[in-house]
């Protein structure tokens, strides 16, 4: 059970393109928001959910030299995560899930 947080004003599950139970999440704190992509290839659901967010935490498992492997394993490259942040106009991007 989640503890009640008075500053938390919204929670949104984000379906992503990885495996059956994978997902991202958006947490809203009044005028601030944090989006975590979870494991995924770049997808319109993450872009839409992170539109104008304060912080986007996006997985970036591979460099661009391994884009075919990233696609096959349903992960993102560093460059793809940066593009998602640009398209969504996220204020801050944090890259995670490095291999």
N, C-alpha and C positions, 0 to 999 in steps of 0.2 A: 504494500500500500504506500502511495506517495504521501509525503508530509505536505500539509497545506502551506503554501507560500503566499502571503498577502500581496507581494509585489508581482507575482506571476499573473498576467492578465489573459493569456491565451496559449494553447498547446495545439499543434497541428501535426498529424502524421502525414508523411510524404511518401507515396509509393515510388519506388525507384526501380531501375533496370539492372538487377544483379541476380539474386536467387529468390526462391519462393518467399521467404520470410524477411527479406532485407527491407529496410526502410530508412528514411530520413526523418528529421523532426524540426519543427520551428517552435521556438519559445518566445513569447512576447512579454515584455516587461514595461508596460506603459508605452513610452515613445521609443524604447530600444527593443531590438529583436536579435536573436541568435538562431542561425540555421546550421544544422549538421547534416551533411549529405549521406553519411553512412557509405558503404561500398556501392559504387554505381558507375556506369558509363554516364557521360553527360546526357541529361534528359530535360525535356521541357517542364516536367513537374518540379524539379529542383530550381530551375530558372524562375518559374512563376512564384514558387513559395519564398524565394529569397529576394524578390524584387524590393530594392531599397532597404534591405536589412542592415542592421548595424555591423554584424559580424557574420561572415559565412565561413564555416569550417568545412572544407571540401577535401575529399580524398584525392591523392595524387600519387598513385602507386608506381607509375613508370615515367621515364623521360620520353621525349618525342621519338627518340631512336628505337623505342620498343612499343610504338603505337599499335602494331598488329597484335602483339601479345596482350596489351591492355584491352583491346577490343575483344579478343578471344576469351579472356578471363573476366570480362565485364567490369573492368576498372578504368580509371581515368588517368591521363597523362598530366603532367604539370601544366602544360600549355592549354589543355582542355579545361582544367579547373580555373585557370586564369580567365579564359574566355567566358565561362559561366559567370564568374564574378563581374566581368565587364558588361555582359548582356543583362544581368539582373541589377546592375548599378549598386552592388553591395559596397558598403563603405570600407570595410576591412576584410581581407581574405587571409585565412590561416590554412596552410596546406598540411595534410596529415596522411598517415598510412604509407609511409615510404618503404620500399622494398630494398 
